[in-house]
Amino acid sequence: MNPNAEEVRKKYMANPPEGMTSRDIHDMSEDELLDIDYFLNDDDLDYEFVEVGFYIF
């Protein structure tokens, strides 16, 4: 089992996303867990690739 998936499973079982239960999280596959984690944290990941600055075109 992927160690990242186990960390994500523990994280979301302790505090499930809205509309889900701990049991839903428990029954998810590794791929589903990693997908939901990516979806819920997508905004956080996009920021590191954005160049901050002022541009005149």
C-alpha distance matrix in Angstrom:
0.0 3.8 6.3 8.7 7.4 7.5 10.9 12.1 11.4 13.4 15.9 16.8 16.8 19.4 21.3 20.7 22.3 25.7 25.9 22.5 21.7 19.0 18.5 18.1 15.3 13.6 14.0 12.7 10.1 7.8 10.9 13.3 12.1 12.3 15.6 17.1 16.4 18.1 20.9 21.6 21.8 23.5 26.8 25.5 24.1 27.3 29.6 28.5 29.7 33.0 36.1 38.2 41.9 45.1 46.0 49.3 49.4
3.8 0.0 3.8 5.4 5.3 6.6 9.0 10.1 10.7 12.8 14.5 15.6 16.5 18.8 20.3 19.8 21.1 24.6 25.2 22.1 21.8 19.2 19.4 18.6 15.3 14.6 15.3 13.3 10.7 7.4 9.7 12.4 10.8 10.0 13.5 15.2 14.0 15.3 18.4 19.2 18.9 20.4 23.6 22.2 20.6 23.8 26.0 24.8 26.0 29.4 32.4 34.6 38.2 41.5 42.4 45.7 45.9
6.3 3.8 0.0 3.8 5.4 5.1 6.4 8.7 9.8 10.8 12.4 14.4 15.3 16.9 18.7 18.9 20.5 24.2 25.3 22.2 21.6 18.7 19.5 19.2 15.6 14.9 16.5 14.8 13.1 9.8 12.4 14.4 11.8 11.1 14.8 15.9 13.9 15.6 18.8 18.9 18.2 20.3 23.1 21.2 20.0 23.5 25.2 23.9 25.6 28.9 31.7 33.6 37.4 40.7 41.9 45.4 45.9
8.7 5.4 3.8 0.0 3.8 5.4 5.2 6.2 8.5 10.0 10.6 12.4 14.1 15.7 16.8 16.8 17.8 21.6 22.9 20.2 20.1 17.7 18.9 18.0 14.3 14.5 16.2 13.9 12.4 8.9 10.7 12.3 9.5 8.1 11.8 12.7 10.4 11.9 15.3 15.3 14.5 16.5 19.3 17.5 16.3 19.8 21.6 20.5 22.2 25.4 28.4 30.2 34.0 37.2 38.5 41.9 42.5
7.4 5.3 5.4 3.8 0.0 3.8 5.5 5.1 6.0 8.6 9.8 10.5 11.9 14.2 15.3 14.7 15.8 19.4 20.3 17.3 17.2 14.8 15.6 14.5 11.0 11.1 12.4 10.1 8.8 5.6 8.0 9.3 6.4 6.3 10.0 10.7 9.3 11.5 14.3 14.5 14.6 16.7 19.8 18.6 17.6 21.0 23.1 22.6 24.1 27.1 30.3 32.1 35.9 39.0 40.1 43.5 43.9
7.5 6.6 5.1 5.4 3.8 0.0 3.8 5.4 5.0 6.2 8.5 10.0 10.4 12.3 14.3 14.3 16.3 20.0 20.8 17.6 16.6 13.7 14.5 14.5 10.9 10.1 12.3 11.1 10.5 8.1 11.3 12.0 8.9 9.7 13.3 13.3 11.8 14.5 17.1 16.6 16.8 19.4 22.2 20.7 20.2 23.8 25.5 25.0 26.9 29.8 32.9 34.5 38.2 41.5 42.8 46.3 46.8
10.9 9.0 6.4 5.2 5.5 3.8 0.0 3.8 5.4 5.3 6.1 8.7 10.0 10.9 12.6 13.3 15.2 18.9 20.5 17.6 16.9 14.1 15.8 15.7 12.0 12.1 14.7 13.4 13.2 10.7 13.2 13.5 9.9 10.1 13.6 13.0 10.6 13.4 16.0 14.9 14.6 17.6 20.0 18.0 17.9 21.6 22.9 22.4 24.7 27.4 30.4 31.7 35.5 38.8 40.4 43.9 44.7
12.1 10.1 8.7 6.2 5.1 5.4 3.8 0.0 3.8 5.5 5.0 6.1 8.4 10.0 10.6 10.6 11.9 15.6 17.1 14.4 14.3 12.1 14.0 13.2 9.4 10.6 13.0 11.0 11.4 9.2 11.0 10.6 6.8 7.3 10.4 9.3 7.1 10.3 12.6 11.5 11.7 14.7 17.2 15.8 15.9 19.4 21.1 21.1 23.1 25.7 28.9 30.2 34.0 37.1 38.6 42.0 42.7
11.4 10.7 9.8 8.5 6.0 5.0 5.4 3.8 0.0 3.8 5.5 5.4 5.9 8.5 9.9 9.5 11.6 15.1 16.0 12.7 11.9 9.2 10.6 10.3 6.5 6.9 9.7 8.6 9.7 8.5 11.1 10.2 6.8 8.9 11.7 10.4 9.4 12.9 14.5 13.5 14.6 17.5 20.2 19.2 19.4 22.7 24.5 24.7 26.7 29.2 32.5 33.8 37.5 40.5 42.0 45.3 46.0
13.4 12.8 10.8 10.0 8.6 6.2 5.3 5.5 3.8 0.0 3.8 5.6 5.2 6.2 8.7 9.6 12.5 15.9 17.2 14.1 12.6 9.4 11.6 12.3 8.8 8.8 12.3 12.0 13.3 12.2 14.9 14.0 10.5 12.2 15.1 13.4 11.8 15.4 17.0 15.3 16.1 19.4 21.6 20.1 20.8 24.3 25.6 25.7 28.1 30.4 33.6 34.6 38.3 41.4 43.2 46.6 47.5
15.9 14.5 12.4 10.6 9.8 8.5 6.1 5.0 5.5 3.8 0.0 3.8 5.6 5.5 6.5 8.0 10.2 13.8 15.8 13.2 12.5 10.1 13.0 13.1 9.7 11.0 14.2 13.4 14.8 13.5 15.4 14.2 10.5 11.7 14.1 11.9 9.8 13.4 14.7 12.5 13.0 16.6 18.3 16.8 17.9 21.4 22.4 22.9 25.4 27.5 30.6 31.4 35.1 38.1 40.0 43.4 44.5
16.8 15.6 14.4 12.4 10.5 10.0 8.7 6.1 5.4 5.6 3.8 0.0 3.8 5.3 4.9 4.6 6.9 10.5 12.1 9.5 9.0 7.3 10.3 9.8 6.7 9.0 11.9 11.0 13.2 12.7 14.3 12.2 8.9 11.0 12.6 9.8 8.8 12.6 13.1 10.9 12.6 15.9 17.9 17.1 18.4 21.5 22.9 23.8 26.1 27.9 31.3 32.1 35.7 38.5 40.2 43.5 44.3
16.8 16.5 15.3 14.1 11.9 10.4 10.0 8.4 5.9 5.2 5.6 3.8 0.0 3.8 5.5 5.4 8.9 11.8 12.7 9.5 7.6 4.6 7.6 8.6 6.0 7.0 10.5 10.9 13.5 13.6 15.8 13.7 10.8 13.5 15.3 12.7 12.2 16.1 16.5 14.5 16.3 19.6 21.6 20.9 22.1 25.2 26.7 27.5 29.8 31.7 35.1 35.8 39.4 42.3 44.0 47.3 48.1
19.4 18.8 16.9 15.7 14.2 12.3 10.9 10.0 8.5 6.2 5.5 5.3 3.8 0.0 3.8 6.3 9.8 12.5 14.1 11.6 9.7 7.2 10.7 12.0 9.7 10.6 14.2 14.6 17.1 16.9 19.0 17.1 13.8 16.1 17.9 15.1 14.0 17.7 18.2 15.5 16.9 20.5 21.9 20.8 22.5 25.7 26.6 27.5 30.1 31.8 35.0 35.4 39.0 41.8 43.9 47.2 48.4
21.3 20.3 18.7 16.8 15.3 14.3 12.6 10.6 9.9 8.7 6.5 4.9 5.5 3.8 0.0 3.8 6.6 9.1 11.4 9.6 8.8 7.7 11.5 11.8 10.0 12.1 15.2 15.0 17.7 17.5 19.0 16.6 13.6 15.6 16.7 13.5 12.5 16.1 15.9 12.9 14.6 18.2 19.3 18.6 20.7 23.5 24.4 25.7 28.3 29.6 32.9 33.1 36.6 39.3 41.3 44.6 45.7
20.7 19.8 18.9 16.8 14.7 14.3 13.3 10.6 9.5 9.6 8.0 4.6 5.4 6.3 3.8 0.0 3.8 6.5 8.1 5.9 5.8 5.9 9.3 8.7 7.3 10.3 12.7 12.3 15.4 15.8 16.8 13.9 11.5 14.0 14.5 11.0 11.2 14.7 13.9 11.5 14.0 17.1 18.7 18.7 20.4 23.0 24.5 26.0 28.1 29.5 33.0 33.4 36.9 39.4 41.2 44.3 45.1
22.3 21.1 20.5 17.8 15.8 16.3 15.2 11.9 11.6 12.5 10.2 6.9 8.9 9.8 6.6 3.8 0.0 3.8 6.3 5.7 7.7 9.1 11.8 10.2 9.2 12.8 14.4 13.3 16.2 16.5 16.7 13.5 11.6 13.6 13.2 9.4 10.0 12.9 11.4 8.8 11.8 14.6 15.9 16.5 18.4 20.6 22.1 24.1 26.0 27.0 30.6 31.0 34.4 36.7 38.3 41.3 42.0
25.7 24.6 24.2 21.6 19.4 20.0 18.9 15.6 15.1 15.9 13.8 10.5 11.8 12.5 9.1 6.5 3.8 0.0 3.8 5.6 8.2 10.8 13.2 11.5 11.7 15.2 16.4 15.6 18.8 19.5 19.5 16.0 14.7 16.8 15.8 12.1 13.2 15.6 13.4 11.0 14.3 16.6 17.5 18.7 20.8 22.5 24.0 26.3 28.1 28.7 32.2 32.4 35.6 37.6 39.2 42.0 42.7
25.9 25.2 25.3 22.9 20.3 20.8 20.5 17.1 16.0 17.2 15.8 12.1 12.7 14.1 11.4 8.1 6.3 3.8 0.0 3.8 7.0 10.4 11.8 9.7 11.1 14.4 14.9 14.5 17.9 19.4 19.3 15.5 15.0 17.6 16.3 12.8 14.8 17.2 14.8 13.2 16.9 18.7 20.1 21.5 23.3 24.9 26.8 29.1 30.5 31.3 34.9 35.3 38.5 40.4 41.8 44.4 44.9
22.5 22.1 22.2 20.2 17.3 17.6 17.6 14.4 12.7 14.1 13.2 9.5 9.5 11.6 9.6 5.9 5.7 5.6 3.8 0.0 3.8 6.9 8.1 6.1 7.5 10.6 11.3 11.2 14.8 16.4 16.8 13.2 12.4 15.4 14.7 11.4 13.3 16.2 14.6 13.1 16.6 18.8 20.7 21.7 23.1 25.1 27.1 29.0 30.6 31.8 35.4 36.1 39.4 41.6 43.0 45.8 46.3
21.7 21.8 21.6 20.1 17.2 16.6 16.9 14.3 11.9 12.6 12.5 9.0 7.6 9.7 8.8 5.8 7.7 8.2 7.0 3.8 0.0 3.8 5.2 5.2 6.6 8.7 10.1 11.2 14.9 16.6 17.8 14.6 13.3 16.6 16.8 13.6 15.1 18.4 17.3 15.7 18.8 21.4 23.3 23.8 25.3 27.7 29.5 31.1 32.9 34.3 37.9 38.5 42.0 44.3 45.9 48.8 49.4
19.0 19.2 18.7 17.7 14.8 13.7 14.1 12.1 9.2 9.4 10.1 7.3 4.6 7.2 7.7 5.9 9.1 10.8 10.4 6.9 3.8 0.0 3.8 5.4 5.1 6.1 8.8 10.2 13.6 15.0 16.9 14.2 12.2 15.6 16.6 13.8 14.6 18.2 17.9 16.3 18.9 21.8 23.9 23.8 25.0 27.8 29.5 30.7 32.7 34.5 38.0 38.7 42.3 44.9 46.5 49.6 50.3
18.5 19.4 19.5 18.9 15.6 14.5 15.8 14.0 10.6 11.6 13.0 10.3 7.6 10.7 11.5 9.3 11.8 13.2 11.8 8.1 5.2 3.8 0.0 3.8 5.4 4.9 6.2 8.8 12.3 14.5 16.5 13.8 12.7 16.4 17.2 15.0 16.4 19.8 19.5 18.5 21.3 23.8 26.3 26.4 27.3 30.0 32.0 33.2 34.9 36.8 40.4 41.3 44.9 47.5 48.9 51.9 52.3
18.1 18.6 19.2 18.0 14.5 14.5 15.7 13.2 10.3 12.3 13.1 9.8 8.6 12.0 11.8 8.7 10.2 11.5 9.7 6.1 5.2 5.4 3.8 0.0 3.8 5.5 5.3 6.5 10.3 12.6 13.9 10.8 10.3 14.0 14.2 12.0 14.0 17.1 16.5 15.9 19.0 21.1 23.8 24.3 24.9 27.4 29.7 31.0 32.4 34.2 37.9 39.0 42.6 45.0 46.2 49.1 49.4
15.3 15.3 15.6 14.3 11.0 10.9 12.0 9.4 6.5 8.8 9.7 6.7 6.0 9.7 10.0 7.3 9.2 11.7 11.1 7.5 6.6 5.1 5.4 3.8 0.0 3.8 5.5 5.3 8.7 10.1 11.8 9.1 7.5 11.1 12.1 9.9 11.2 14.6 14.6 13.9 16.4 18.9 21.6 21.7 22.2 25.0 27.2 28.1 29.7 31.8 35.4 36.6 40.2 42.8 44.1 47.2 47.5
13.6 14.6 14.9 14.5 11.1 10.1 12.1 10.6 6.9 8.8 11.0 9.0 7.0 10.6 12.1 10.3 12.8 15.2 14.4 10.6 8.7 6.1 4.9 5.5 3.8 0.0 3.8 5.7 8.5 10.1 12.7 10.9 9.4 12.9 14.5 13.0 14.0 17.4 17.9 17.3 19.6 22.1 24.9 24.6 25.0 27.9 30.1 30.7 32.4 34.6 38.2 39.5 43.2 45.9 47.2 50.4 50.7
14.0 15.3 16.5 16.2 12.4 12.3 14.7 13.0 9.7 12.3 14.2 11.9 10.5 14.2 15.2 12.7 14.4 16.4 14.9 11.3 10.1 8.8 6.2 5.3 5.5 3.8 0.0 3.8 6.7 9.6 11.7 9.7 9.7 13.3 14.2 13.3 15.1 18.0 18.2 18.4 20.9 22.8 25.9 26.1 26.1 28.8 31.3 32.0 33.3 35.6 39.2 40.8 44.4 47.0 48.0 51.0 51.1
12.7 13.3 14.8 13.9 10.1 11.1 13.4 11.0 8.6 12.0 13.4 11.0 10.9 14.6 15.0 12.3 13.3 15.6 14.5 11.2 11.2 10.2 8.8 6.5 5.3 5.7 3.8 0.0 3.8 6.6 8.0 5.9 6.3 9.8 10.5 10.0 12.0 14.5 14.9 15.5 17.9 19.6 22.9 23.1 22.8 25.4 28.1 28.8 29.8 32.2 35.8 37.5 41.1 43.7 44.6 47.6 47.5
10.1 10.7 13.1 12.4 8.8 10.5 13.2 11.4 9.7 13.3 14.8 13.2 13.5 17.1 17.7 15.4 16.2 18.8 17.9 14.8 14.9 13.6 12.3 10.3 8.7 8.5 6.7 3.8 0.0 3.8 5.4 5.2 6.3 8.7 9.9 10.8 12.4 14.3 15.4 16.6 18.5 19.7 23.3 23.4 22.5 25.1 27.9 28.2 29.0 31.6 35.2 37.2 40.8 43.5 44.2 47.2 47.0
7.8 7.4 9.8 8.9 5.6 8.1 10.7 9.2 8.5 12.2 13.5 12.7 13.6 16.9 17.5 15.8 16.5 19.5 19.4 16.4 16.6 15.0 14.5 12.6 10.1 10.1 9.6 6.6 3.8 0.0 3.8 5.5 5.2 6.2 8.5 10.0 10.6 12.3 14.2 15.5 16.6 17.8 21.4 21.1 19.9 22.7 25.5 25.3 26.2 29.1 32.5 34.6 38.3 41.1 41.8 44.9 44.9
10.9 9.7 12.4 10.7 8.0 11.3 13.2 11.0 11.1 14.9 15.4 14.3 15.8 19.0 19.0 16.8 16.7 19.5 19.3 16.8 17.8 16.9 16.5 13.9 11.8 12.7 11.7 8.0 5.4 3.8 0.0 3.8 5.4 5.2 6.0 8.6 9.9 10.5 12.2 14.2 15.4 15.9 19.7 19.8 18.3 20.6 23.7 23.8 24.2 27.0 30.5 32.8 36.3 38.9 39.4 42.4 42.1
13.3 12.4 14.4 12.3 9.3 12.0 13.5 10.6 10.2 14.0 14.2 12.2 13.7 17.1 16.6 13.9 13.5 16.0 15.5 13.2 14.6 14.2 13.8 10.8 9.1 10.9 9.7 5.9 5.2 5.5 3.8 0.0 3.8 5.5 5.0 6.1 8.5 9.8 10.4 12.2 14.2 15.0 18.6 19.2 18.3 20.5 23.5 24.1 24.7 27.1 30.8 32.8 36.3 38.8 39.4 42.3 42.1
12.1 10.8 11.8 9.5 6.4 8.9 9.9 6.8 6.8 10.5 10.5 8.9 10.8 13.8 13.6 11.5 11.6 14.7 15.0 12.4 13.3 12.2 12.7 10.3 7.5 9.4 9.7 6.3 6.3 5.2 5.4 3.8 0.0 3.8 5.4 5.3 6.2 8.6 9.9 10.6 12.2 13.9 17.3 17.3 16.7 19.4 22.1 22.6 23.7 26.1 29.7 31.5 35.1 37.8 38.8 41.9 42.0
12.3 10.0 11.1 8.1 6.3 9.7 10.1 7.3 8.9 12.2 11.7 11.0 13.5 16.1 15.6 14.0 13.6 16.8 17.6 15.4 16.6 15.6 16.4 14.0 11.1 12.9 13.3 9.8 8.7 6.2 5.2 5.5 3.8 0.0 3.8 5.5 5.1 6.1 8.6 9.9 10.5 11.7 15.2 15.0 13.8 16.6 19.3 19.4 20.4 23.1 26.6 28.6 32.2 35.0 35.8 39.0 39.1
15.6 13.5 14.8 11.8 10.0 13.3 13.6 10.4 11.7 15.1 14.1 12.6 15.3 17.9 16.7 14.5 13.2 15.8 16.3 14.7 16.8 16.6 17.2 14.2 12.1 14.5 14.2 10.5 9.9 8.5 6.0 5.0 5.4 3.8 0.0 3.8 5.4 5.1 6.1 8.6 9.9 10.2 13.9 14.6 13.4 15.5 18.6 19.3 19.8 22.1 25.8 27.8 31.3 33.8 34.4 37.3 37.2
17.1 15.2 15.9 12.7 10.7 13.3 13.0 9.3 10.4 13.4 11.9 9.8 12.7 15.1 13.5 11.0 9.4 12.1 12.8 11.4 13.6 13.8 15.0 12.0 9.9 13.0 13.3 10.0 10.8 10.0 8.6 6.1 5.3 5.5 3.8 0.0 3.8 5.4 5.0 6.1 8.5 9.7 13.0 13.8 13.6 15.8 18.6 19.8 20.7 22.7 26.4 27.9 31.4 33.9 34.8 37.8 37.9
16.4 14.0 13.9 10.4 9.3 11.8 10.6 7.1 9.4 11.8 9.8 8.8 12.2 14.0 12.5 11.2 10.0 13.2 14.8 13.3 15.1 14.6 16.4 14.0 11.2 14.0 15.1 12.0 12.4 10.6 9.9 8.5 6.2 5.1 5.4 3.8 0.0 3.8 5.5 5.2 6.1 8.3 11.3 11.2 11.1 13.9 16.3 17.1 18.5 20.7 24.3 25.7 29.3 32.1 33.2 36.4 36.9
18.1 15.3 15.6 11.9 11.5 14.5 13.4 10.3 12.9 15.4 13.4 12.6 16.1 17.7 16.1 14.7 12.9 15.6 17.2 16.2 18.4 18.2 19.8 17.1 14.6 17.4 18.0 14.5 14.3 12.3 10.5 9.8 8.6 6.1 5.1 5.4 3.8 0.0 3.8 5.6 5.2 5.5 9.2 9.5 8.5 10.9 13.7 14.5 15.4 17.6 21.3 23.0 26.6 29.3 30.2 33.3 33.5
20.9 18.4 18.8 15.3 14.3 17.1 16.0 12.6 14.5 17.0 14.7 13.1 16.5 18.2 15.9 13.9 11.4 13.4 14.8 14.6 17.3 17.9 19.5 16.5 14.6 17.9 18.2 14.9 15.4 14.2 12.2 10.4 9.9 8.6 6.1 5.0 5.5 3.8 0.0 3.8 5.5 5.2 8.5 10.1 10.0 11.4 14.3 16.0 16.7 18.2 22.0 23.4 26.8 29.1 30.0 32.9 33.0
21.6 19.2 18.9 15.3 14.5 16.6 14.9 11.5 13.5 15.3 12.5 10.9 14.5 15.5 12.9 11.5 8.8 11.0 13.2 13.1 15.7 16.3 18.5 15.9 13.9 17.3 18.4 15.5 16.6 15.5 14.2 12.2 10.6 9.9 8.6 6.1 5.2 5.6 3.8 0.0 3.8 5.8 7.9 8.9 10.1 12.0 14.1 16.0 17.5 18.7 22.3 23.2 26.7 29.1 30.4 33.5 34.0
21.8 18.9 18.2 14.5 14.6 16.8 14.6 11.7 14.6 16.1 13.0 12.6 16.3 16.9 14.6 14.0 11.8 14.3 16.9 16.6 18.8 18.9 21.3 19.0 16.4 19.6 20.9 17.9 18.5 16.6 15.4 14.2 12.2 10.5 9.9 8.5 6.1 5.2 5.5 3.8 0.0 3.8 5.6 5.4 6.6 9.0 10.8 12.4 14.2 15.6 19.2 20.1 23.7 26.4 27.8 31.1 31.8
23.5 20.4 20.3 16.5 16.7 19.4 17.6 14.7 17.5 19.4 16.6 15.9 19.6 20.5 18.2 17.1 14.6 16.6 18.7 18.8 21.4 21.8 23.8 21.1 18.9 22.1 22.8 19.6 19.7 17.8 15.9 15.0 13.9 11.7 10.2 9.7 8.3 5.5 5.2 5.8 3.8 0.0 3.8 5.5 5.3 6.4 9.1 11.0 11.9 13.2 16.9 18.3 21.7 24.2 25.2 28.3 28.7
26.8 23.6 23.1 19.3 19.8 22.2 20.0 17.2 20.2 21.6 18.3 17.9 21.6 21.9 19.3 18.7 15.9 17.5 20.1 20.7 23.3 23.9 26.3 23.8 21.6 24.9 25.9 22.9 23.3 21.4 19.7 18.6 17.3 15.2 13.9 13.0 11.3 9.2 8.5 7.9 5.6 3.8 0.0 3.8 5.5 5.3 6.8 9.7 10.9 11.2 14.8 15.5 18.9 21.2 22.6 25.8 26.5
25.5 22.2 21.2 17.5 18.6 20.7 18.0 15.8 19.2 20.1 16.8 17.1 20.9 20.8 18.6 18.7 16.5 18.7 21.5 21.7 23.8 23.8 26.4 24.3 21.7 24.6 26.1 23.1 23.4 21.1 19.8 19.2 17.3 15.0 14.6 13.8 11.2 9.5 10.1 8.9 5.4 5.5 3.8 0.0 3.8 5.7 5.8 7.7 10.1 11.0 14.3 15.0 18.6 21.5 23.2 26.6 27.7
24.1 20.6 20.0 16.3 17.6 20.2 17.9 15.9 19.4 20.8 17.9 18.4 22.1 22.5 20.7 20.4 18.4 20.8 23.3 23.1 25.3 25.0 27.3 24.9 22.2 25.0 26.1 22.8 22.5 19.9 18.3 18.3 16.7 13.8 13.4 13.6 11.1 8.5 10.0 10.1 6.6 5.3 5.5 3.8 0.0 3.8 5.6 6.1 7.7 9.8 13.2 14.8 18.5 21.5 22.7 26.1 26.9
27.3 23.8 23.5 19.8 21.0 23.8 21.6 19.4 22.7 24.3 21.4 21.5 25.2 25.7 23.5 23.0 20.6 22.5 24.9 25.1 27.7 27.8 30.0 27.4 25.0 27.9 28.8 25.4 25.1 22.7 20.6 20.5 19.4 16.6 15.5 15.8 13.9 10.9 11.4 12.0 9.0 6.4 5.3 5.7 3.8 0.0 3.8 5.7 5.7 6.9 10.6 12.3 15.8 18.4 19.4 22.7 23.3
29.6 26.0 25.2 21.6 23.1 25.5 22.9 21.1 24.5 25.6 22.4 22.9 26.7 26.6 24.4 24.5 22.1 24.0 26.8 27.1 29.5 29.5 32.0 29.7 27.2 30.1 31.3 28.1 27.9 25.5 23.7 23.5 22.1 19.3 18.6 18.6 16.3 13.7 14.3 14.1 10.8 9.1 6.8 5.8 5.6 3.8 0.0 3.8 5.4 5.3 8.5 9.4 13.1 16.0 17.6 21.1 22.3
28.5 24.8 23.9 20.5 22.6 25.0 22.4 21.1 24.7 25.7 22.9 23.8 27.5 27.5 25.7 26.0 24.1 26.3 29.1 29.0 31.1 30.7 33.2 31.0 28.1 30.7 32.0 28.8 28.2 25.3 23.8 24.1 22.6 19.4 19.3 19.8 17.1 14.5 16.0 16.0 12.4 11.0 9.7 7.7 6.1 5.7 3.8 0.0 3.8 5.7 8.1 9.8 13.5 16.8 18.3 21.9 23.1
29.7 26.0 25.6 22.2 24.1 26.9 24.7 23.1 26.7 28.1 25.4 26.1 29.8 30.1 28.3 28.1 26.0 28.1 30.5 30.6 32.9 32.7 34.9 32.4 29.7 32.4 33.3 29.8 29.0 26.2 24.2 24.7 23.7 20.4 19.8 20.7 18.5 15.4 16.7 17.5 14.2 11.9 10.9 10.1 7.7 5.7 5.4 3.8 0.0 3.8 6.5 9.4 12.7 15.7 16.4 19.9 20.5
33.0 29.4 28.9 25.4 27.1 29.8 27.4 25.7 29.2 30.4 27.5 27.9 31.7 31.8 29.6 29.5 27.0 28.7 31.3 31.8 34.3 34.5 36.8 34.2 31.8 34.6 35.6 32.2 31.6 29.1 27.0 27.1 26.1 23.1 22.1 22.7 20.7 17.6 18.2 18.7 15.6 13.2 11.2 11.0 9.8 6.9 5.3 5.7 3.8 0.0 3.8 6.2 9.4 12.2 13.1 16.6 17.5
36.1 32.4 31.7 28.4 30.3 32.9 30.4 28.9 32.5 33.6 30.6 31.3 35.1 35.0 32.9 33.0 30.6 32.2 34.9 35.4 37.9 38.0 40.4 37.9 35.4 38.2 39.2 35.8 35.2 32.5 30.5 30.8 29.7 26.6 25.8 26.4 24.3 21.3 22.0 22.3 19.2 16.9 14.8 14.3 13.2 10.6 8.5 8.1 6.5 3.8 0.0 3.8 6.4 9.4 10.4 14.0 15.4
38.2 34.6 33.6 30.2 32.1 34.5 31.7 30.2 33.8 34.6 31.4 32.1 35.8 35.4 33.1 33.4 31.0 32.4 35.3 36.1 38.5 38.7 41.3 39.0 36.6 39.5 40.8 37.5 37.2 34.6 32.8 32.8 31.5 28.6 27.8 27.9 25.7 23.0 23.4 23.2 20.1 18.3 15.5 15.0 14.8 12.3 9.4 9.8 9.4 6.2 3.8 0.0 3.8 7.2 9.5 13.2 15.4
41.9 38.2 37.4 34.0 35.9 38.2 35.5 34.0 37.5 38.3 35.1 35.7 39.4 39.0 36.6 36.9 34.4 35.6 38.5 39.4 42.0 42.3 44.9 42.6 40.2 43.2 44.4 41.1 40.8 38.3 36.3 36.3 35.1 32.2 31.3 31.4 29.3 26.6 26.8 26.7 23.7 21.7 18.9 18.6 18.5 15.8 13.1 13.5 12.7 9.4 6.4 3.8 0.0 3.8 6.5 10.1 12.8
45.1 41.5 40.7 37.2 39.0 41.5 38.8 37.1 40.5 41.4 38.1 38.5 42.3 41.8 39.3 39.4 36.7 37.6 40.4 41.6 44.3 44.9 47.5 45.0 42.8 45.9 47.0 43.7 43.5 41.1 38.9 38.8 37.8 35.0 33.8 33.9 32.1 29.3 29.1 29.1 26.4 24.2 21.2 21.5 21.5 18.4 16.0 16.8 15.7 12.2 9.4 7.2 3.8 0.0 3.8 6.9 10.0
46.0 42.4 41.9 38.5 40.1 42.8 40.4 38.6 42.0 43.2 40.0 40.2 44.0 43.9 41.3 41.2 38.3 39.2 41.8 43.0 45.9 46.5 48.9 46.2 44.1 47.2 48.0 44.6 44.2 41.8 39.4 39.4 38.8 35.8 34.4 34.8 33.2 30.2 30.0 30.4 27.8 25.2 22.6 23.2 22.7 19.4 17.6 18.3 16.4 13.1 10.4 9.5 6.5 3.8 0.0 3.8 6.4
49.3 45.7 45.4 41.9 43.5 46.3 43.9 42.0 45.3 46.6 43.4 43.5 47.3 47.2 44.6 44.3 41.3 42.0 44.4 45.8 48.8 49.6 51.9 49.1 47.2 50.4 51.0 47.6 47.2 44.9 42.4 42.3 41.9 39.0 37.3 37.8 36.4 33.3 32.9 33.5 31.1 28.3 25.8 26.6 26.1 22.7 21.1 21.9 19.9 16.6 14.0 13.2 10.1 6.9 3.8 0.0 3.8
49.4 45.9 45.9 42.5 43.9 46.8 44.7 42.7 46.0 47.5 44.5 44.3 48.1 48.4 45.7 45.1 42.0 42.7 44.9 46.3 49.4 50.3 52.3 49.4 47.5 50.7 51.1 47.5 47.0 44.9 42.1 42.1 42.0 39.1 37.2 37.9 36.9 33.5 33.0 34.0 31.8 28.7 26.5 27.7 26.9 23.3 22.3 23.1 20.5 17.5 15.4 15.4 12.8 10.0 6.4 3.8 0.0
